[in-house]
Structure formats: structure tokens, C-alpha cells
Amino acid sequence: MRGGVGFDLRKVNPEKQTERRQSIAAVVVTYRPDAAILENVRRIAEQVSEIIVVDNATNGAAMQWIEALAKMPGVNLVRNSANLGIASALNTGVRRALQSGCSWIATFDQDTGIPENYFDRLLEVYQTCPDRQKAGMVVPGGWTESGMPDKSNAPAAPAWSFVVGAIASGSLIKAEIFEAAGYYDETLFIDYVDTDFCLRVQKGGFKILSVSSVFLEHELGQQQARRLLGFPISFRIHTAWRYYYIFRNRLLLYRRYWQGAPGWLLHDLRWMILELGRIFLLEDGRKQKIHAVMQGIKDGFANKAGRHPDFPPRAG
């Protein structure tokens, strides 16, 4: 379902802007971030009532950025004693945020940057949706790579649509959704955590509203370039250990949702086949990646969840 027409979201009522920002708490998960985290968190902190940074046991040189975050106004830092995974860290932050009585909770990865008036833009469009009471999540229409032109000001028609899934980073979630749909599944550790949550939100009778004209900066893996049949191509790749969770968790979710969300399953299965072909034929470090993929597929078929003892590597 789609609705509305594109309109200028830059004209924001100052009183409504203040009221909205007081109703939003943000959760940011970190793990060995780089210097960009300071700017990313600063942008978020300017637009919310409070920001909770949950760090998954960062060590080494990256600790300087965690220490700097702890000194930023409006930032509450929670440090885990070990890398507990994205789902566990999100749950820690969400539970802390709910204690403040906020109406909305925004979730972020460390490598996401938001534009000016990000939440105001999302909520302006949310208010135009006639079925907004059923919208449990409000998400951006897409993302751009860091340093690319900001697409957020481009007019879009329709202004909103309901979607099946969204990445966790940049999502704005009604506080009551966590009681209705539950928290993030910590047994998945990382990858497909957001997909599982989105499917449960919809299973609970809620919808995910995507705002077509709002984009954020987000990094999705490392870029690699190749030539295929003489044509240059580029694509995003991950480390071997990430592929273990990507393929294992895919199969775990297929088992869970093959009856409730067959359309999503078939769509994702197509992408899984394409990704397998890319890893086998084009990516660097194929031997390690194929080994991790096979381990993930094996554990997925065995319905084995939780953190793998070797992924991510505990050193280095």
C-alpha cells in the first residue's frame, strides 16, 4: 500500500520539532568504531531526548573513540564485558530507553549518519498516513554511501509505502511494539536480526511505514570491483565470519517463517543463490569464505543458533 505525494519536508514547525525530539530515545551499538562515530552520534544526539551507546567490548586503539563518546553531552554509555552481538546490545539499549518513558526508540549501527531533521521528516510523513495507528515502525526510504550526495531533499511520490522489511539502523519504533512483538532475538547474534524483528512486528498485526524521500548514510560492507564478461562491476562484500551468520541465520528464519511469510522467503532465497554465486566466483578470500558459508549452512539445517565459538575471531 502506498499513499501521499512528495512534498517539502524541510519546513518543520519549531514547536512540533521540540515535542517530537523529547519523545525519542536513540540506541547506538558500537564495536571497534573509527573516528566517524563521533560525528554520527553528534548528529543523532542533536535530534533526540537521550542517546544510549551500547559498546560490545571495544579494545585497542578504538577505545579512544569510546572514551570520547562517554564525554559527549546527552550520551549514556553502557559497556559490555564481551562482544555479545548486535541483538543483545540492542536489547540492553532498548530496555534502558523504555525506562525513560519515551514514545519512540530509534536504533542505529555505528556507521550510520543521519541528515538534518531526520526524525521530523519521518514523523511528518507518518502523520499523513491514514492507517498510521497500525504503523509500528517508521523507516527511511533508502540509504546512500558516506560522502555521496544527500537524496533526502529530493521530492518523491508517493510519500510513503508499507514494506516487508527494513534494516535496524535508522528505524524509528513505537515503544509499545517491544511488548507486542518481543525484543531482538539474541540467539541470532548478528545478521538477519532486523529481518526477524520486522517479520514478528507484522505477525503481530503492525505495519512498517517507509518514507520515500528520506535517506541516511550507511555502510554495507566493503566495496570490491571486478570485471565480468568484460564489463566492470562493483559489489559489497563481508568478512568470512559474517558470511557464517548470514547464511546460517537465513536458514533459521526460513524454518520459522516458511508458512507465515512465503513471499519474503522466496525473495530472499533468490538473493541467497545470487550471493552464493558471487562468493564462489568473484570475491577475494574465497577459500575462507566458502568454508564459513558451508559451516553456516550446516548449522542452519541443524537448527543451531547462538554465537559460534570461532566467529568473530576473538583476537585481531
PATIZA-928278 format. One record per residue (C-alpha): residue number from 1; residue in three letters; x, y, z. Coordinates in Angstrom, 2 decimals, always signed. Layout:
<rs>
<NUM; ALA; <X; Y; Z>> ...
</rs>
This chain:
<rs>
<1; MET; <+0.00; +0.00; +0.00>> <2; ARG; <+1.28; +3.43; -0.95>> <3; GLY; <-0.01; +6.89; -0.26>> <4; GLY; <+0.52; +10.62; -0.35>> <5; VAL; <+2.56; +12.70; -2.72>> <6; GLY; <+6.01; +14.17; -2.48>> <7; PHE; <+6.30; +17.43; -0.57>> <8; ASP; <+8.92; +19.62; +1.02>> <9; LEU; <+9.80; +18.22; +4.45>> <10; ARG; <+12.33; +20.91; +5.26>> <11; LYS; <+9.71; +23.31; +6.63>> <12; VAL; <+9.34; +21.99; +10.17>> <13; ASN; <+7.25; +23.64; +12.87>> <14; PRO; <+9.71; +24.51; +15.70>> <15; GLU; <+7.22; +23.69; +18.48>> <16; LYS; <+6.34; +20.32; +16.99>> <17; GLN; <+10.04; +19.69; +16.39>> <18; THR; <+10.85; +20.16; +20.09>> <19; GLU; <+7.91; +18.00; +21.17>> <20; ARG; <+8.92; +15.17; +18.82>> <21; ARG; <+12.54; +15.20; +19.88>> <22; GLN; <+11.58; +14.96; +23.52>> <23; SER; <+9.60; +11.79; +22.73>> <24; ILE; <+12.51; +9.93; +21.04>> <25; ALA; <+15.36; +7.98; +22.61>> <26; ALA; <+18.13; +6.55; +20.43>> <27; VAL; <+20.22; +3.40; +20.84>> <28; VAL; <+23.58; +3.08; +19.07>> <29; VAL; <+25.59; -0.15; +19.11>> <30; THR; <+29.39; +0.08; +18.77>> <31; TYR; <+32.19; -2.42; +18.25>> <32; ARG; <+35.68; -1.14; +17.49>> <33; PRO; <+34.47; +2.04; +15.77>> <34; ASP; <+36.61; +4.57; +13.95>> <35; ALA; <+36.62; +8.36; +14.30>> <36; ALA; <+33.42; +8.71; +12.24>> <37; ILE; <+31.40; +7.51; +15.22>> <38; LEU; <+31.80; +10.89; +16.91>> <39; GLU; <+30.11; +12.78; +14.10>> <40; ASN; <+27.43; +10.11; +13.65>> <41; VAL; <+26.49; +10.20; +17.34>> <42; ARG; <+26.63; +14.00; +17.46>> <43; ARG; <+24.08; +14.22; +14.65>> <44; ILE; <+21.74; +11.82; +16.43>> <45; ALA; <+22.17; +13.45; +19.85>> <46; GLU; <+21.06; +16.81; +18.45>> <47; GLN; <+17.70; +15.33; +17.42>> <48; VAL; <+16.62; +13.16; +20.37>> <49; SER; <+15.97; +13.45; +24.10>> <50; GLU; <+18.69; +10.96; +25.03>> <51; ILE; <+21.11; +8.61; +23.34>> <52; ILE; <+22.28; +5.29; +24.76>> <53; VAL; <+25.51; +3.90; +23.33>> <54; VAL; <+26.00; +0.18; +24.00>> <55; ASP; <+29.56; -0.93; +23.32>> <56; ASN; <+30.35; -4.58; +22.65>> <57; ALA; <+33.73; -4.73; +24.42>> <58; THR; <+35.77; -2.49; +22.14>> <59; ASN; <+39.50; -2.68; +22.86>> <60; GLY; <+42.79; -1.49; +21.40>> <61; ALA; <+43.17; +1.80; +19.56>> <62; ALA; <+39.41; +2.19; +19.06>> <63; MET; <+38.97; +2.73; +22.80>> <64; GLN; <+39.86; +6.40; +22.31>> <65; TRP; <+36.59; +6.91; +20.42>> <66; ILE; <+34.55; +5.11; +23.07>> <67; GLU; <+36.12; +7.28; +25.77>> <68; ALA; <+35.32; +10.38; +23.70>> <69; LEU; <+31.69; +9.27; +23.33>> <70; ALA; <+31.35; +8.96; +27.09>> <71; LYS; <+32.15; +12.68; +27.43>> <72; MET; <+29.60; +13.87; +24.88>> <73; PRO; <+26.52; +15.73; +26.22>> <74; GLY; <+23.37; +13.63; +26.23>> <75; VAL; <+25.20; +10.33; +25.77>> <76; ASN; <+24.83; +7.47; +28.24>> <77; LEU; <+27.46; +4.77; +27.68>> <78; VAL; <+26.94; +1.10; +28.54>> <79; ARG; <+29.98; -1.15; +28.13>> <80; ASN; <+29.55; -4.89; +27.75>> <81; SER; <+32.33; -7.09; +29.13>> <82; ALA; <+32.34; -9.18; +25.93>> <83; ASN; <+31.07; -8.99; +22.37>> <84; LEU; <+27.51; -10.18; +22.97>> <85; GLY; <+26.30; -9.49; +19.45>> <86; ILE; <+24.09; -6.83; +17.89>> <87; ALA; <+20.80; -8.27; +19.19>> <88; SER; <+21.89; -8.40; +22.82>> <89; ALA; <+23.35; -4.88; +22.65>> <90; LEU; <+20.17; -3.52; +21.07>> <91; ASN; <+18.05; -5.15; +23.77>> <92; THR; <+20.21; -3.62; +26.50>> <93; GLY; <+19.79; -0.18; +24.98>> <94; VAL; <+16.08; -0.56; +24.29>> <95; ARG; <+15.34; -1.63; +27.87>> <96; ARG; <+17.24; +1.39; +29.18>> <97; ALA; <+15.40; +3.68; +26.78>> <98; LEU; <+11.99; +2.33; +27.79>> <99; GLN; <+12.69; +3.31; +31.39>> <100; SER; <+12.65; +6.96; +30.32>> <101; GLY; <+9.03; +6.71; +29.19>> <102; CYS; <+9.81; +7.67; +25.58>> <103; SER; <+7.20; +7.14; +22.86>> <104; TRP; <+9.67; +6.19; +20.13>> <105; ILE; <+13.01; +4.36; +20.06>> <106; ALA; <+15.48; +4.79; +17.21>> <107; THR; <+18.13; +2.12; +16.62>> <108; PHE; <+21.47; +2.62; +14.90>> <109; ASP; <+24.68; +0.91; +13.88>> <110; GLN; <+27.90; +2.82; +14.46>> <111; ASP; <+28.42; +3.52; +10.76>> <112; THR; <+25.16; +5.35; +10.11>> <113; GLY; <+24.88; +9.10; +9.68>> <114; ILE; <+21.54; +10.90; +9.65>> <115; PRO; <+20.64; +14.13; +7.84>> <116; GLU; <+19.29; +17.29; +9.43>> <117; ASN; <+15.73; +16.99; +10.78>> <118; TYR; <+15.80; +13.24; +10.13>> <119; PHE; <+13.15; +12.28; +12.70>> <120; ASP; <+10.97; +15.30; +11.95>> <121; ARG; <+10.87; +14.28; +8.31>> <122; LEU; <+9.92; +10.71; +9.15>> <123; LEU; <+7.18; +11.77; +11.54>> <124; GLU; <+5.77; +14.48; +9.26>> <125; VAL; <+5.04; +11.80; +6.67>> <126; TYR; <+3.86; +9.34; +9.34>> <127; GLN; <+1.19; +11.90; +10.33>> <128; THR; <-0.17; +11.92; +6.75>> <129; CYS; <-0.77; +8.16; +6.72>> <130; PRO; <-4.45; +7.37; +7.35>> <131; ASP; <-3.51; +3.95; +8.76>> <132; ARG; <-0.72; +5.27; +10.97>> <133; GLN; <-2.09; +3.66; +14.14>> <134; LYS; <-1.12; +0.30; +12.62>> <135; ALA; <+2.38; +1.51; +11.72>> <136; GLY; <+4.68; +0.09; +14.39>> <137; MET; <+7.86; +1.23; +12.66>> <138; VAL; <+8.79; +4.23; +10.51>> <139; VAL; <+11.89; +3.78; +8.36>> <140; PRO; <+13.79; +5.71; +5.67>> <141; GLY; <+13.20; +5.01; +2.02>> <142; GLY; <+16.82; +4.02; +1.47>> <143; TRP; <+20.42; +4.88; +2.16>> <144; THR; <+23.46; +6.33; +0.46>> <145; GLU; <+27.15; +5.72; +0.96>> <146; SER; <+29.13; +8.16; +3.08>> <147; GLY; <+30.29; +11.12; +1.01>> <148; MET; <+27.62; +10.67; -1.68>> <149; PRO; <+25.02; +13.39; -2.38>> <150; ASP; <+22.16; +13.64; +0.12>> <151; LYS; <+18.96; +12.37; -1.51>> <152; SER; <+16.74; +13.35; +1.39>> <153; ASN; <+15.58; +16.62; -0.16>> <154; ALA; <+14.56; +15.06; -3.46>> <155; PRO; <+10.77; +15.06; -3.94>> <156; ALA; <+9.20; +11.63; -4.03>> <157; ALA; <+5.76; +10.34; -4.98>> <158; PRO; <+4.16; +8.61; -3.24>> <159; ALA; <+5.43; +9.99; +0.06>> <160; TRP; <+5.13; +6.67; +1.89>> <161; SER; <+4.55; +2.97; +1.41>> <162; PHE; <+4.25; -0.13; +3.57>> <163; VAL; <+7.22; -2.50; +3.25>> <164; VAL; <+8.02; -6.04; +4.41>> <165; GLY; <+11.44; -5.37; +5.92>> <166; ALA; <+13.98; -2.73; +6.86>> <167; ILE; <+17.46; -2.63; +8.32>> <168; ALA; <+17.61; -1.91; +12.04>> <169; SER; <+19.88; +1.09; +11.61>> <170; GLY; <+17.78; +4.21; +11.20>> <171; SER; <+14.49; +2.57; +12.21>> <172; LEU; <+12.09; +4.51; +14.42>> <173; ILE; <+10.00; +2.12; +16.50>> <174; LYS; <+6.98; +2.74; +18.72>> <175; ALA; <+7.81; +1.87; +22.32>> <176; GLU; <+4.80; -0.43; +22.70>> <177; ILE; <+5.96; -2.63; +19.83>> <178; PHE; <+8.54; -4.33; +22.03>> <179; GLU; <+5.81; -5.55; +24.35>> <180; ALA; <+3.70; -6.73; +21.41>> <181; ALA; <+6.39; -8.31; +19.21>> <182; GLY; <+9.16; -9.03; +21.71>> <183; TYR; <+12.77; -7.94; +21.66>> <184; TYR; <+15.57; -8.78; +19.22>> <185; ASP; <+16.50; -12.47; +19.05>> <186; GLU; <+19.86; -12.78; +20.80>> <187; THR; <+20.41; -16.34; +19.52>> <188; LEU; <+20.97; -14.90; +16.03>> <189; PHE; <+23.94; -12.84; +17.35>> <190; ILE; <+24.32; -10.72; +14.19>> <191; ASP; <+22.78; -10.59; +10.69>> <192; TYR; <+19.08; -11.11; +9.96>> <193; VAL; <+18.34; -9.84; +13.47>> <194; ASP; <+16.43; -6.92; +11.94>> <195; THR; <+14.66; -9.18; +9.42>> <196; ASP; <+13.40; -11.46; +12.17>> <197; PHE; <+12.18; -8.47; +14.18>> <198; CYS; <+10.36; -6.97; +11.18>> <199; LEU; <+8.60; -10.24; +10.42>> <200; ARG; <+7.47; -10.55; +14.04>> <201; VAL; <+6.21; -6.97; +14.04>> <202; GLN; <+4.00; -7.79; +11.07>> <203; LYS; <+2.95; -11.13; +12.54>> <204; GLY; <+1.68; -9.11; +15.49>> <205; GLY; <-0.60; -7.11; +13.20>> <206; PHE; <+1.55; -4.00; +12.76>> <207; LYS; <+2.99; -2.45; +9.61>> <208; ILE; <+6.31; -0.91; +8.59>> <209; LEU; <+5.97; +2.53; +7.01>> <210; SER; <+8.75; +3.61; +4.66>> <211; VAL; <+9.24; +7.33; +3.93>> <212; SER; <+10.29; +7.54; +0.30>> <213; SER; <+12.06; +10.91; +0.39>> <214; VAL; <+14.25; +10.32; +3.45>> <215; PHE; <+17.67; +8.70; +3.14>> <216; LEU; <+20.52; +8.12; +5.53>> <217; GLU; <+24.23; +7.39; +5.18>> <218; HIS; <+25.04; +3.76; +5.86>> <219; GLU; <+27.95; +1.47; +5.01>> <220; LEU; <+27.00; -2.05; +3.94>> <221; GLY; <+30.25; -3.98; +3.77>> <222; GLN; <+33.49; -3.35; +1.91>> <223; GLN; <+33.36; -2.48; -1.77>> <224; GLN; <+35.10; -4.71; -4.32>> <225; ALA; <+35.48; -4.22; -8.09>> <226; ARG; <+35.74; -6.92; -10.76>> <227; ARG; <+35.26; -7.39; -14.48>> <228; LEU; <+32.61; -9.85; -15.62>> <229; LEU; <+32.44; -10.75; -19.31>> <230; GLY; <+34.50; -7.68; -19.99>> <231; PHE; <+32.24; -5.31; -18.07>> <232; PRO; <+33.30; -3.58; -14.83>> <233; ILE; <+31.12; -4.36; -11.83>> <234; SER; <+31.30; -3.44; -8.17>> <235; PHE; <+29.62; -5.00; -5.16>> <236; ARG; <+29.72; -5.08; -1.38>> <237; ILE; <+31.45; -7.93; +0.43>> <238; HIS; <+31.81; -9.12; +4.02>> <239; THR; <+34.41; -10.96; +6.09>> <240; ALA; <+34.28; -14.75; +6.20>> <241; TRP; <+32.86; -14.87; +9.72>> <242; ARG; <+29.98; -12.59; +8.77>> <243; TYR; <+29.04; -14.95; +5.96>> <244; TYR; <+28.72; -17.73; +8.52>> <245; TYR; <+25.94; -15.82; +10.32>> <246; ILE; <+24.33; -14.52; +7.12>> <247; PHE; <+23.79; -17.99; +5.70>> <248; ARG; <+23.07; -19.77; +8.98>> <249; ASN; <+20.51; -17.22; +10.08>> <250; ARG; <+18.84; -17.21; +6.69>> <251; LEU; <+18.09; -20.91; +7.07>> <252; LEU; <+16.94; -20.47; +10.66>> <253; LEU; <+14.45; -17.82; +9.53>> <254; TYR; <+13.29; -19.90; +6.57>> <255; ARG; <+12.35; -22.59; +9.07>> <256; ARG; <+10.45; -20.07; +11.21>> <257; TYR; <+8.58; -18.17; +8.52>> <258; TRP; <+8.06; -20.51; +5.56>> <259; GLN; <+4.34; -20.61; +6.31>> <260; GLY; <+3.76; -17.09; +7.63>> <261; ALA; <+5.88; -15.17; +5.10>> <262; PRO; <+6.37; -17.32; +1.98>> <263; GLY; <+6.74; -14.25; -0.25>> <264; TRP; <+9.64; -12.93; +1.80>> <265; LEU; <+11.26; -16.39; +1.85>> <266; LEU; <+11.17; -16.78; -1.94>> <267; HIS; <+12.53; -13.27; -2.44>> <268; ASP; <+15.39; -13.85; +0.00>> <269; LEU; <+16.14; -17.29; -1.40>> <270; ARG; <+16.75; -15.71; -4.79>> <271; TRP; <+19.26; -13.31; -3.25>> <272; MET; <+20.94; -16.14; -1.35>> <273; ILE; <+21.54; -18.05; -4.60>> <274; LEU; <+22.95; -14.94; -6.28>> <275; GLU; <+25.19; -14.21; -3.29>> <276; LEU; <+26.50; -17.78; -3.26>> <277; GLY; <+27.45; -17.44; -6.93>> <278; ARG; <+29.22; -14.16; -6.29>> <279; ILE; <+31.23; -15.57; -3.37>> <280; PHE; <+32.26; -18.69; -5.30>> <281; LEU; <+33.20; -16.82; -8.49>> <282; LEU; <+34.20; -13.25; -7.74>> <283; GLU; <+35.14; -12.42; -4.17>> <284; ASP; <+38.60; -12.23; -2.66>> <285; GLY; <+39.45; -14.77; +0.04>> <286; ARG; <+37.09; -17.36; -1.42>> <287; LYS; <+38.55; -20.36; +0.39>> <288; GLN; <+37.90; -18.97; +3.87>> <289; LYS; <+34.53; -17.54; +2.90>> <290; ILE; <+33.29; -20.76; +1.31>> <291; HIS; <+34.36; -22.66; +4.42>> <292; ALA; <+32.41; -20.25; +6.63>> <293; VAL; <+29.37; -20.38; +4.35>> <294; MET; <+29.34; -24.19; +4.43>> <295; GLN; <+29.58; -24.15; +8.22>> <296; GLY; <+26.71; -21.69; +8.36>> <297; ILE; <+24.53; -23.77; +6.04>> <298; LYS; <+25.30; -26.92; +8.04>> <299; ASP; <+24.38; -25.27; +11.36>> <300; GLY; <+21.30; -23.68; +9.80>> <301; PHE; <+19.97; -27.06; +8.68>> <302; ALA; <+20.78; -28.40; +12.16>> <303; ASN; <+18.76; -25.52; +13.70>> <304; LYS; <+21.84; -24.45; +15.67>> <305; ALA; <+21.77; -20.88; +16.93>> <306; GLY; <+23.88; -18.76; +19.28>> <307; ARG; <+27.38; -17.39; +18.90>> <308; HIS; <+29.84; -19.64; +17.08>> <309; PRO; <+32.99; -20.13; +19.19>> <310; ASP; <+35.24; -19.02; +16.32>> <311; PHE; <+33.15; -16.20; +14.80>> <312; PRO; <+34.07; -13.41; +15.12>> <313; PRO; <+37.72; -14.22; +15.85>> <314; ARG; <+38.49; -13.33; +19.46>> <315; ALA; <+41.84; -11.79; +18.61>> <316; GLY; <+42.86; -9.34; +15.95>> 
</rs>
